[in-house]
Amino acid sequence: MRGGHVPQRTCRGCGRKEPQAALVRYVAVEGRLVEDKMKRLPGKGIYCCNQDKCRERMAKRSRKVLKQGERRCVVVTEEGSV
Ligand SMILES: [Zn+2]
């Protein structure tokens, strides 16, 4: 509707605001954070810079979006999952 408006998302790791396209979307699936490269996974997505530092911090912070009682948080990238 608003032409030229770029949606911004906040990185869960460092808290920086970036254009949505510059961040990687992750979705909590069965207690794990799965990289949503195709942007097609349903559910609550969180965004993070494509940096290991940010991913680590995101994993610690994102337990709230995971199921209650889930203690560990595993970040799954497409490269790492078959
Ligand atoms: Zn970041």
PDB file of the backbone (N, CA, C, O) and the ligand in Angstrom, with CONECT records:
HET     ZN  A 101       1
ATOM      1  N   MET A   1       0.822  -1.205   0.000  1.00  0.00           N
ATOM      2  CA  MET A   1       0.000   0.000   0.000  1.00  0.00           C
ATOM      3  C   MET A   1       0.858   1.257   0.000  1.00  0.00           C
ATOM      4  O   MET A   1       0.657   2.184  -0.785  1.00  0.00           O
ATOM      5  N   ARG A   2       1.806   1.247   0.900  1.00  0.00           N
ATOM      6  CA  ARG A   2       2.717   2.382   0.923  1.00  0.00           C
ATOM      7  C   ARG A   2       3.890   2.086  -0.001  1.00  0.00           C
ATOM      8  O   ARG A   2       4.761   1.283   0.334  1.00  0.00           O
ATOM      9  N   GLY A   3       3.912   2.711  -1.126  1.00  0.00           N
ATOM     10  CA  GLY A   3       4.975   2.433  -2.079  1.00  0.00           C
ATOM     11  C   GLY A   3       6.336   2.837  -1.548  1.00  0.00           C
ATOM     12  O   GLY A   3       6.505   3.909  -0.967  1.00  0.00           O
ATOM     13  N   GLY A   4       7.307   1.953  -1.760  1.00  0.00           N
ATOM     14  CA  GLY A   4       8.664   2.267  -1.366  1.00  0.00           C
ATOM     15  C   GLY A   4       8.970   2.019   0.095  1.00  0.00           C
ATOM     16  O   GLY A   4      10.100   2.219   0.543  1.00  0.00           O
ATOM     17  N   HIS A   5       7.966   1.583   0.840  1.00  0.00           N
ATOM     18  CA  HIS A   5       8.228   1.315   2.253  1.00  0.00           C
ATOM     19  C   HIS A   5       8.862  -0.059   2.410  1.00  0.00           C
ATOM     20  O   HIS A   5       8.321  -1.063   1.945  1.00  0.00           O
ATOM     21  N   VAL A   6      10.006  -0.092   3.065  1.00  0.00           N
ATOM     22  CA  VAL A   6      10.691  -1.367   3.276  1.00  0.00           C
ATOM     23  C   VAL A   6      10.388  -1.853   4.692  1.00  0.00           C
ATOM     24  O   VAL A   6      10.685  -1.158   5.664  1.00  0.00           O
ATOM     25  N   PRO A   7       9.803  -3.030   4.811  1.00  0.00           N
ATOM     26  CA  PRO A   7       9.511  -3.534   6.155  1.00  0.00           C
ATOM     27  C   PRO A   7      10.794  -3.806   6.933  1.00  0.00           C
ATOM     28  O   PRO A   7      11.750  -4.370   6.400  1.00  0.00           O
ATOM     29  N   GLN A   8      10.802  -3.403   8.180  1.00  0.00           N
ATOM     30  CA  GLN A   8      11.996  -3.593   9.007  1.00  0.00           C
ATOM     31  C   GLN A   8      11.717  -4.647  10.055  1.00  0.00           C
ATOM     32  O   GLN A   8      10.609  -4.751  10.581  1.00  0.00           O
ATOM     33  N   ARG A   9      12.731  -5.416  10.344  1.00  0.00           N
ATOM     34  CA  ARG A   9      12.620  -6.425  11.390  1.00  0.00           C
ATOM     35  C   ARG A   9      13.791  -6.242  12.352  1.00  0.00           C
ATOM     36  O   ARG A   9      14.840  -5.706  11.993  1.00  0.00           O
ATOM     37  N   THR A  10      13.585  -6.691  13.552  1.00  0.00           N
ATOM     38  CA  THR A  10      14.627  -6.552  14.569  1.00  0.00           C
ATOM     39  C   THR A  10      15.356  -7.878  14.756  1.00  0.00           C
ATOM     40  O   THR A  10      14.730  -8.925  14.920  1.00  0.00           O
ATOM     41  N   CYS A  11      16.676  -7.822  14.729  1.00  0.00           N
ATOM     42  CA  CYS A  11      17.480  -9.013  14.979  1.00  0.00           C
ATOM     43  C   CYS A  11      17.364  -9.409  16.445  1.00  0.00           C
ATOM     44  O   CYS A  11      17.537  -8.578  17.336  1.00  0.00           O
ATOM     45  N   ARG A  12      17.071 -10.681  16.689  1.00  0.00           N
ATOM     46  CA  ARG A  12      16.938 -11.166  18.067  1.00  0.00           C
ATOM     47  C   ARG A  12      18.290 -11.267  18.759  1.00  0.00           C
ATOM     48  O   ARG A  12      18.380 -11.374  19.982  1.00  0.00           O
ATOM     49  N   GLY A  13      19.322 -11.232  17.954  1.00  0.00           N
ATOM     50  CA  GLY A  13      20.647 -11.352  18.548  1.00  0.00           C
ATOM     51  C   GLY A  13      21.176 -10.021  19.038  1.00  0.00           C
ATOM     52  O   GLY A  13      21.456  -9.858  20.225  1.00  0.00           O
ATOM     53  N   CYS A  14      21.313  -9.075  18.138  1.00  0.00           N
ATOM     54  CA  CYS A  14      21.941  -7.812  18.497  1.00  0.00           C
ATOM     55  C   CYS A  14      20.924  -6.688  18.652  1.00  0.00           C
ATOM     56  O   CYS A  14      21.260  -5.610  19.142  1.00  0.00           O
ATOM     57  N   GLY A  15      19.680  -6.932  18.235  1.00  0.00           N
ATOM     58  CA  GLY A  15      18.645  -5.928  18.419  1.00  0.00           C
ATOM     59  C   GLY A  15      18.638  -4.835  17.366  1.00  0.00           C
ATOM     60  O   GLY A  15      17.891  -3.862  17.472  1.00  0.00           O
ATOM     61  N   ARG A  16      19.467  -4.998  16.361  1.00  0.00           N
ATOM     62  CA  ARG A  16      19.519  -3.988  15.315  1.00  0.00           C
ATOM     63  C   ARG A  16      18.330  -4.117  14.383  1.00  0.00           C
ATOM     64  O   ARG A  16      17.838  -5.217  14.133  1.00  0.00           O
ATOM     65  N   LYS A  17      17.883  -3.009  13.883  1.00  0.00           N
ATOM     66  CA  LYS A  17      16.796  -3.053  12.912  1.00  0.00           C
ATOM     67  C   LYS A  17      17.372  -3.068  11.519  1.00  0.00           C
ATOM     68  O   LYS A  17      18.217  -2.248  11.159  1.00  0.00           O
ATOM     69  N   GLU A  18      16.894  -4.022  10.743  1.00  0.00           N
ATOM     70  CA  GLU A  18      17.374  -4.169   9.379  1.00  0.00           C
ATOM     71  C   GLU A  18      16.178  -4.390   8.472  1.00  0.00           C
ATOM     72  O   GLU A  18      15.111  -4.802   8.929  1.00  0.00           O
ATOM     73  N   PRO A  19      16.357  -4.117   7.189  1.00  0.00           N
ATOM     74  CA  PRO A  19      15.296  -4.498   6.247  1.00  0.00           C
ATOM     75  C   PRO A  19      15.060  -6.013   6.336  1.00  0.00           C
ATOM     76  O   PRO A  19      15.991  -6.800   6.511  1.00  0.00           O
ATOM     77  N   GLN A  20      13.817  -6.381   6.213  1.00  0.00           N
ATOM     78  CA  GLN A  20      13.453  -7.790   6.366  1.00  0.00           C
ATOM     79  C   GLN A  20      14.315  -8.712   5.504  1.00  0.00           C
ATOM     80  O   GLN A  20      14.684  -9.811   5.918  1.00  0.00           O
ATOM     81  N   ALA A  21      14.622  -8.245   4.311  1.00  0.00           N
ATOM     82  CA  ALA A  21      15.355  -9.091   3.369  1.00  0.00           C
ATOM     83  C   ALA A  21      16.791  -9.338   3.829  1.00  0.00           C
ATOM     84  O   ALA A  21      17.425 -10.296   3.386  1.00  0.00           O
ATOM     85  N   ALA A  22      17.304  -8.493   4.706  1.00  0.00           N
ATOM     86  CA  ALA A  22      18.687  -8.639   5.142  1.00  0.00           C
ATOM     87  C   ALA A  22      18.819  -9.607   6.311  1.00  0.00           C
ATOM     88  O   ALA A  22      19.926  -9.995   6.685  1.00  0.00           O
ATOM     89  N   LEU A  23      17.700  -9.989   6.875  1.00  0.00           N
ATOM     90  CA  LEU A  23      17.736 -10.886   8.027  1.00  0.00           C
ATOM     91  C   LEU A  23      17.262 -12.275   7.641  1.00  0.00           C
ATOM     92  O   LEU A  23      16.557 -12.455   6.648  1.00  0.00           O
ATOM     93  N   VAL A  24      17.659 -13.247   8.437  1.00  0.00           N
ATOM     94  CA  VAL A  24      17.213 -14.616   8.212  1.00  0.00           C
ATOM     95  C   VAL A  24      16.044 -14.892   9.149  1.00  0.00           C
ATOM     96  O   VAL A  24      16.085 -14.561  10.334  1.00  0.00           O
ATOM     97  N   ARG A  25      15.006 -15.501   8.597  1.00  0.00           N
ATOM     98  CA  ARG A  25      13.848 -15.805   9.420  1.00  0.00           C
ATOM     99  C   ARG A  25      13.974 -17.210  10.005  1.00  0.00           C
ATOM    100  O   ARG A  25      14.378 -18.152   9.324  1.00  0.00           O
ATOM    101  N   TYR A  26      13.622 -17.322  11.272  1.00  0.00           N
ATOM    102  CA  TYR A  26      13.610 -18.624  11.930  1.00  0.00           C
ATOM    103  C   TYR A  26      12.232 -18.856  12.510  1.00  0.00           C
ATOM    104  O   TYR A  26      11.558 -17.928  12.957  1.00  0.00           O
ATOM    105  N   VAL A  27      11.826 -20.118  12.492  1.00  0.00           N
ATOM    106  CA  VAL A  27      10.534 -20.484  13.046  1.00  0.00           C
ATOM    107  C   VAL A  27      10.743 -21.604  14.051  1.00  0.00           C
ATOM    108  O   VAL A  27      11.511 -22.537  13.816  1.00  0.00           O
ATOM    109  N   ALA A  28      10.044 -21.493  15.177  1.00  0.00           N
ATOM    110  CA  ALA A  28      10.133 -22.536  16.196  1.00  0.00           C
ATOM    111  C   ALA A  28       9.298 -23.733  15.766  1.00  0.00           C
ATOM    112  O   ALA A  28       8.077 -23.643  15.641  1.00  0.00           O
ATOM    113  N   VAL A  29       9.974 -24.856  15.542  1.00  0.00           N
ATOM    114  CA  VAL A  29       9.289 -26.089  15.153  1.00  0.00           C
ATOM    115  C   VAL A  29       9.701 -27.180  16.123  1.00  0.00           C
ATOM    116  O   VAL A  29      10.870 -27.561  16.186  1.00  0.00           O
ATOM    117  N   GLU A  30       8.743 -27.675  16.871  1.00  0.00           N
ATOM    118  CA  GLU A  30       8.995 -28.764  17.815  1.00  0.00           C
ATOM    119  C   GLU A  30      10.183 -28.464  18.703  1.00  0.00           C
ATOM    120  O   GLU A  30      11.047 -29.315  18.918  1.00  0.00           O
ATOM    121  N   GLY A  31      10.217 -27.267  19.206  1.00  0.00           N
ATOM    122  CA  GLY A  31      11.254 -26.912  20.162  1.00  0.00           C
ATOM    123  C   GLY A  31      12.588 -26.548  19.548  1.00  0.00           C
ATOM    124  O   GLY A  31      13.560 -26.311  20.264  1.00  0.00           O
ATOM    125  N   ARG A  32      12.640 -26.504  18.263  1.00  0.00           N
ATOM    126  CA  ARG A  32      13.884 -26.121  17.621  1.00  0.00           C
ATOM    127  C   ARG A  32      13.645 -24.940  16.699  1.00  0.00           C
ATOM    128  O   ARG A  32      12.552 -24.733  16.171  1.00  0.00           O
ATOM    129  N   LEU A  33      14.698 -24.187  16.530  1.00  0.00           N
ATOM    130  CA  LEU A  33      14.592 -23.059  15.611  1.00  0.00           C
ATOM    131  C   LEU A  33      15.071 -23.498  14.236  1.00  0.00           C
ATOM    132  O   LEU A  33      16.218 -23.906  14.054  1.00  0.00           O
ATOM    133  N   VAL A  34      14.183 -23.404  13.299  1.00  0.00           N
ATOM    134  CA  VAL A  34      14.501 -23.863  11.951  1.00  0.00           C
ATOM    135  C   VAL A  34      14.614 -22.654  11.029  1.00  0.00           C
ATOM    136  O   VAL A  34      13.746 -21.782  11.000  1.00  0.00           O
ATOM    137  N   GLU A  35      15.686 -22.633  10.296  1.00  0.00           N
ATOM    138  CA  GLU A  35      15.896 -21.555   9.343  1.00  0.00           C
ATOM    139  C   GLU A  35      14.823 -21.636   8.256  1.00  0.00           C
ATOM    140  O   GLU A  35      14.574 -22.693   7.675  1.00  0.00           O
ATOM    141  N   ASP A  36      14.214 -20.517   8.007  1.00  0.00           N
ATOM    142  CA  ASP A  36      13.119 -20.502   7.035  1.00  0.00           C
ATOM    143  C   ASP A  36      13.548 -19.731   5.796  1.00  0.00           C
ATOM    144  O   ASP A  36      13.108 -18.610   5.542  1.00  0.00           O
ATOM    145  N   LYS A  37      14.416 -20.373   5.044  1.00  0.00           N
ATOM    146  CA  LYS A  37      14.968 -19.685   3.882  1.00  0.00           C
ATOM    147  C   LYS A  37      13.911 -19.410   2.824  1.00  0.00           C
ATOM    148  O   LYS A  37      13.943 -18.381   2.149  1.00  0.00           O
ATOM    149  N   MET A  38      12.977 -20.337   2.690  1.00  0.00           N
ATOM    150  CA  MET A  38      11.964 -20.181   1.658  1.00  0.00           C
ATOM    151  C   MET A  38      10.803 -19.317   2.131  1.00  0.00           C
ATOM    152  O   MET A  38       9.887 -19.024   1.362  1.00  0.00           O
ATOM    153  N   LYS A  39      10.842 -18.919   3.365  1.00  0.00           N
ATOM    154  CA  LYS A  39       9.784 -18.083   3.947  1.00  0.00           C
ATOM    155  C   LYS A  39       8.404 -18.711   3.748  1.00  0.00           C
ATOM    156  O   LYS A  39       7.450 -18.051   3.336  1.00  0.00           O
ATOM    157  N   ARG A  40       8.334 -19.966   4.044  1.00  0.00           N
ATOM    158  CA  ARG A  40       7.067 -20.659   3.843  1.00  0.00           C
ATOM    159  C   ARG A  40       6.644 -21.437   5.084  1.00  0.00           C
ATOM    160  O   ARG A  40       5.563 -22.025   5.102  1.00  0.00           O
ATOM    161  N   LEU A  41       7.465 -21.448   6.103  1.00  0.00           N
ATOM    162  CA  LEU A  41       7.081 -22.187   7.302  1.00  0.00           C
ATOM    163  C   LEU A  41       6.040 -21.399   8.085  1.00  0.00           C
ATOM    164  O   LEU A  41       6.169 -20.188   8.264  1.00  0.00           O
ATOM    165  N   PRO A  42       5.009 -22.095   8.551  1.00  0.00           N
ATOM    166  CA  PRO A  42       3.991 -21.417   9.348  1.00  0.00           C
ATOM    167  C   PRO A  42       4.497 -21.195  10.773  1.00  0.00           C
ATOM    168  O   PRO A  42       5.474 -21.805  11.207  1.00  0.00           O
ATOM    169  N   GLY A  43       3.821 -20.328  11.469  1.00  0.00           N
ATOM    170  CA  GLY A  43       4.162 -20.125  12.873  1.00  0.00           C
ATOM    171  C   GLY A  43       4.843 -18.794  13.107  1.00  0.00           C
ATOM    172  O   GLY A  43       5.044 -17.993  12.194  1.00  0.00           O
ATOM    173  N   LYS A  44       5.186 -18.592  14.356  1.00  0.00           N
ATOM    174  CA  LYS A  44       5.767 -17.333  14.769  1.00  0.00           C
ATOM    175  C   LYS A  44       7.220 -17.294  14.338  1.00  0.00           C
ATOM    176  O   LYS A  44       8.029 -18.125  14.750  1.00  0.00           O
ATOM    177  N   GLY A  45       7.529 -16.351  13.531  1.00  0.00           N
ATOM    178  CA  GLY A  45       8.894 -16.244  13.067  1.00  0.00           C
ATOM    179  C   GLY A  45       9.678 -15.208  13.838  1.00  0.00           C
ATOM    180  O   GLY A  45       9.123 -14.209  14.297  1.00  0.00           O
ATOM    181  N   ILE A  46      10.961 -15.446  13.979  1.00  0.00           N
ATOM    182  CA  ILE A  46      11.827 -14.436  14.551  1.00  0.00           C
ATOM    183  C   ILE A  46      12.971 -14.206  13.567  1.00  0.00           C
ATOM    184  O   ILE A  46      13.291 -15.061  12.741  1.00  0.00           O
ATOM    185  N   TYR A  47      13.558 -13.057  13.679  1.00  0.00           N
ATOM    186  CA  TYR A  47      14.553 -12.687  12.685  1.00  0.00           C
ATOM    187  C   TYR A  47      15.916 -12.510  13.324  1.00  0.00           C
ATOM    188  O   TYR A  47      16.027 -12.148  14.495  1.00  0.00           O
ATOM    189  N   CYS A  48      16.952 -12.769  12.541  1.00  0.00           N
ATOM    190  CA  CYS A  48      18.304 -12.691  13.053  1.00  0.00           C
ATOM    191  C   CYS A  48      19.262 -12.393  11.902  1.00  0.00           C
ATOM    192  O   CYS A  48      19.048 -12.823  10.769  1.00  0.00           O
ATOM    193  N   CYS A  49      20.331 -11.643  12.221  1.00  0.00           N
ATOM    194  CA  CYS A  49      21.372 -11.428  11.225  1.00  0.00           C
ATOM    195  C   CYS A  49      21.990 -12.774  10.849  1.00  0.00           C
ATOM    196  O   CYS A  49      21.917 -13.741  11.608  1.00  0.00           O
ATOM    197  N   ASN A  50      22.584 -12.815   9.693  1.00  0.00           N
ATOM    198  CA  ASN A  50      23.230 -14.043   9.256  1.00  0.00           C
ATOM    199  C   ASN A  50      24.654 -14.092   9.793  1.00  0.00           C
ATOM    200  O   ASN A  50      25.622 -14.130   9.033  1.00  0.00           O
ATOM    201  N   GLN A  51      24.761 -14.091  11.113  1.00  0.00           N
ATOM    202  CA  GLN A  51      26.077 -14.129  11.764  1.00  0.00           C
ATOM    203  C   GLN A  51      26.025 -15.085  12.938  1.00  0.00           C
ATOM    204  O   GLN A  51      25.021 -15.164  13.647  1.00  0.00           O
ATOM    205  N   ASP A  52      27.117 -15.812  13.138  1.00  0.00           N
ATOM    206  CA  ASP A  52      27.135 -16.788  14.226  1.00  0.00           C
ATOM    207  C   ASP A  52      26.891 -16.134  15.576  1.00  0.00           C
ATOM    208  O   ASP A  52      26.177 -16.675  16.420  1.00  0.00           O
ATOM    209  N   LYS A  53      27.488 -14.972  15.771  1.00  0.00           N
ATOM    210  CA  LYS A  53      27.325 -14.266  17.044  1.00  0.00           C
ATOM    211  C   LYS A  53      25.861 -14.011  17.344  1.00  0.00           C
ATOM    212  O   LYS A  53      25.378 -14.276  18.445  1.00  0.00           O
ATOM    213  N   CYS A  54      25.171 -13.496  16.356  1.00  0.00           N
ATOM    214  CA  CYS A  54      23.767 -13.176  16.535  1.00  0.00           C
ATOM    215  C   CYS A  54      22.945 -14.442  16.712  1.00  0.00           C
ATOM    216  O   CYS A  54      22.008 -14.470  17.510  1.00  0.00           O
ATOM    217  N   ARG A  55      23.285 -15.470  15.987  1.00  0.00           N
ATOM    218  CA  ARG A  55      22.541 -16.724  16.113  1.00  0.00           C
ATOM    219  C   ARG A  55      22.659 -17.275  17.527  1.00  0.00           C
ATOM    220  O   ARG A  55      21.680 -17.755  18.098  1.00  0.00           O
ATOM    221  N   GLU A  56      23.846 -17.203  18.080  1.00  0.00           N
ATOM    222  CA  GLU A  56      24.043 -17.707  19.439  1.00  0.00           C
ATOM    223  C   GLU A  56      23.179 -16.941  20.429  1.00  0.00           C
ATOM    224  O   GLU A  56      22.510 -17.519  21.285  1.00  0.00           O
ATOM    225  N   ARG A  57      23.216 -15.636  20.285  1.00  0.00           N
ATOM    226  CA  ARG A  57      22.440 -14.820  21.223  1.00  0.00           C
ATOM    227  C   ARG A  57      20.947 -15.022  21.011  1.00  0.00           C
ATOM    228  O   ARG A  57      20.165 -15.046  21.962  1.00  0.00           O
ATOM    229  N   MET A  58      20.569 -15.167  19.754  1.00  0.00           N
ATOM    230  CA  MET A  58      19.166 -15.409  19.464  1.00  0.00           C
ATOM    231  C   MET A  58      18.714 -16.711  20.119  1.00  0.00           C
ATOM    232  O   MET A  58      17.625 -16.782  20.689  1.00  0.00           O
ATOM    233  N   ALA A  59      19.558 -17.739  20.032  1.00  0.00           N
ATOM    234  CA  ALA A  59      19.187 -19.042  20.591  1.00  0.00           C
ATOM    235  C   ALA A  59      18.932 -18.917  22.085  1.00  0.00           C
ATOM    236  O   ALA A  59      18.027 -19.558  22.619  1.00  0.00           O
ATOM    237  N   LYS A  60      19.728 -18.091  22.762  1.00  0.00           N
ATOM    238  CA  LYS A  60      19.536 -17.923  24.196  1.00  0.00           C
ATOM    239  C   LYS A  60      18.274 -17.134  24.499  1.00  0.00           C
ATOM    240  O   LYS A  60      17.561 -17.414  25.463  1.00  0.00           O
ATOM    241  N   ARG A  61      18.020 -16.169  23.681  1.00  0.00           N
ATOM    242  CA  ARG A  61      16.884 -15.283  23.959  1.00  0.00           C
ATOM    243  C   ARG A  61      15.564 -15.852  23.497  1.00  0.00           C
ATOM    244  O   ARG A  61      14.506 -15.451  23.983  1.00  0.00           O
ATOM    245  N   SER A  62      15.616 -16.769  22.578  1.00  0.00           N
ATOM    246  CA  SER A  62      14.376 -17.150  21.921  1.00  0.00           C
ATOM    247  C   SER A  62      13.674 -18.294  22.621  1.00  0.00           C
ATOM    248  O   SER A  62      12.696 -18.832  22.101  1.00  0.00           O
ATOM    249  N   ARG A  63      14.152 -18.672  23.781  1.00  0.00           N
ATOM    250  CA  ARG A  63      13.473 -19.768  24.488  1.00  0.00           C
ATOM    251  C   ARG A  63      12.032 -19.410  24.786  1.00  0.00           C
ATOM    252  O   ARG A  63      11.183 -20.289  24.935  1.00  0.00           O
ATOM    253  N   LYS A  64      11.761 -18.127  24.871  1.00  0.00           N
ATOM    254  CA  LYS A  64      10.390 -17.705  25.147  1.00  0.00           C
ATOM    255  C   LYS A  64       9.432 -18.094  24.036  1.00  0.00           C
ATOM    256  O   LYS A  64       8.263 -18.384  24.291  1.00  0.00           O
ATOM    257  N   VAL A  65       9.917 -18.103  22.816  1.00  0.00           N
ATOM    258  CA  VAL A  65       9.020 -18.448  21.709  1.00  0.00           C
ATOM    259  C   VAL A  65       8.918 -19.952  21.527  1.00  0.00           C
ATOM    260  O   VAL A  65       8.066 -20.446  20.789  1.00  0.00           O
ATOM    261  N   LEU A  66       9.796 -20.669  22.206  1.00  0.00           N
ATOM    262  CA  LEU A  66       9.712 -22.120  22.126  1.00  0.00           C
ATOM    263  C   LEU A  66       8.700 -22.617  23.134  1.00  0.00           C
ATOM    264  O   LEU A  66       8.227 -21.866  23.986  1.00  0.00           O
ATOM    265  N   LYS A  67       8.376 -23.887  23.025  1.00  0.00           N
ATOM    266  CA  LYS A  67       7.413 -24.468  23.941  1.00  0.00           C
ATOM    267  C   LYS A  67       7.899 -24.357  25.367  1.00  0.00           C
ATOM    268  O   LYS A  67       9.094 -24.459  25.641  1.00  0.00           O
ATOM    269  N   GLN A  68       6.980 -24.150  26.252  1.00  0.00           N
ATOM    270  CA  GLN A  68       7.344 -24.113  27.667  1.00  0.00           C
ATOM    271  C   GLN A  68       7.893 -25.461  28.071  1.00  0.00           C
ATOM    272  O   GLN A  68       7.389 -26.508  27.663  1.00  0.00           O
ATOM    273  N   GLY A  69       8.919 -25.418  28.867  1.00  0.00           N
ATOM    274  CA  GLY A  69       9.531 -26.667  29.320  1.00  0.00           C
ATOM    275  C   GLY A  69      10.659 -27.105  28.413  1.00  0.00           C
ATOM    276  O   GLY A  69      11.409 -28.029  28.730  1.00  0.00           O
ATOM    277  N   GLU A  70      10.767 -26.443  27.302  1.00  0.00           N
ATOM    278  CA  GLU A  70      11.846 -26.784  26.388  1.00  0.00           C
ATOM    279  C   GLU A  70      13.095 -26.064  26.850  1.00  0.00           C
ATOM    280  O   GLU A  70      13.159 -24.835  26.826  1.00  0.00           O
ATOM    281  N   ARG A  71      14.057 -26.806  27.257  1.00  0.00           N
ATOM    282  CA  ARG A  71      15.247 -26.197  27.843  1.00  0.00           C
ATOM    283  C   ARG A  71      16.312 -25.881  26.805  1.00  0.00           C
ATOM    284  O   ARG A  71      17.012 -24.871  26.880  1.00  0.00           O
ATOM    285  N   ARG A  72      16.407 -26.763  25.854  1.00  0.00           N
ATOM    286  CA  ARG A  72      17.494 -26.548  24.904  1.00  0.00           C
ATOM    287  C   ARG A  72      16.940 -25.912  23.639  1.00  0.00           C
ATOM    288  O   ARG A  72      15.763 -26.049  23.306  1.00  0.00           O
ATOM    289  N   CYS A  73      17.789 -25.246  22.982  1.00  0.00           N
ATOM    290  CA  CYS A  73      17.375 -24.599  21.751  1.00  0.00           C
ATOM    291  C   CYS A  73      18.398 -24.940  20.685  1.00  0.00           C
ATOM    292  O   CYS A  73      19.575 -24.597  20.798  1.00  0.00           O
ATOM    293  N   VAL A  74      17.940 -25.606  19.671  1.00  0.00           N
ATOM    294  CA  VAL A  74      18.833 -26.002  18.595  1.00  0.00           C
ATOM    295  C   VAL A  74      18.471 -25.210  17.351  1.00  0.00           C
ATOM    296  O   VAL A  74      17.312 -25.171  16.935  1.00  0.00           O
ATOM    297  N   VAL A  75      19.453 -24.596  16.779  1.00  0.00           N
ATOM    298  CA  VAL A  75      19.205 -23.874  15.543  1.00  0.00           C
ATOM    299  C   VAL A  75      19.534 -24.781  14.374  1.00  0.00           C
ATOM    300  O   VAL A  75      20.659 -25.263  14.239  1.00  0.00           O
ATOM    301  N   VAL A  76      18.559 -25.003  13.550  1.00  0.00           N
ATOM    302  CA  VAL A  76      18.736 -25.898  12.421  1.00  0.00           C
ATOM    303  C   VAL A  76      18.808 -25.076  11.142  1.00  0.00           C
ATOM    304  O   VAL A  76      17.896 -24.313  10.824  1.00  0.00           O
ATOM    305  N   THR A  77      19.888 -25.242  10.430  1.00  0.00           N
ATOM    306  CA  THR A  77      19.979 -24.578   9.135  1.00  0.00           C
ATOM    307  C   THR A  77      19.703 -25.594   8.041  1.00  0.00           C
ATOM    308  O   THR A  77      19.762 -26.801   8.278  1.00  0.00           O
ATOM    309  N   GLU A  78      19.414 -25.128   6.892  1.00  0.00           N
ATOM    310  CA  GLU A  78      19.096 -26.062   5.815  1.00  0.00           C
ATOM    311  C   GLU A  78      20.301 -26.915   5.449  1.00  0.00           C
ATOM    312  O   GLU A  78      20.163 -28.056   5.008  1.00  0.00           O
ATOM    313  N   GLU A  79      21.471 -26.350   5.637  1.00  0.00           N
ATOM    314  CA  GLU A  79      22.672 -27.120   5.348  1.00  0.00           C
ATOM    315  C   GLU A  79      22.838 -28.286   6.313  1.00  0.00           C
ATOM    316  O   GLU A  79      23.385 -29.335   5.973  1.00  0.00           O
ATOM    317  N   GLY A  80      22.342 -28.065   7.537  1.00  0.00           N
ATOM    318  CA  GLY A  80      22.557 -29.070   8.561  1.00  0.00           C
ATOM    319  C   GLY A  80      21.433 -30.080   8.670  1.00  0.00           C
ATOM    320  O   GLY A  80      21.568 -31.075   9.382  1.00  0.00           O
ATOM    321  N   SER A  81      20.344 -29.851   7.990  1.00  0.00           N
ATOM    322  CA  SER A  81      19.227 -30.781   8.116  1.00  0.00           C
ATOM    323  C   SER A  81      19.011 -31.504   6.800  1.00  0.00           C
ATOM    324  O   SER A  81      19.189 -30.932   5.724  1.00  0.00           O
ATOM    325  N   VAL A  82      18.635 -32.732   6.896  1.00  0.00           N
ATOM    326  CA  VAL A  82      18.404 -33.525   5.679  1.00  0.00           C
ATOM    327  C   VAL A  82      16.929 -33.808   5.530  1.00  0.00           C
ATOM    328  O   VAL A  82      16.520 -34.463   4.571  1.00  0.00           O
TER     329      VAL A  82
HETATM  330 ZN    ZN A 101      22.183  -9.221  14.740  1.00  0.00          ZN2+
END
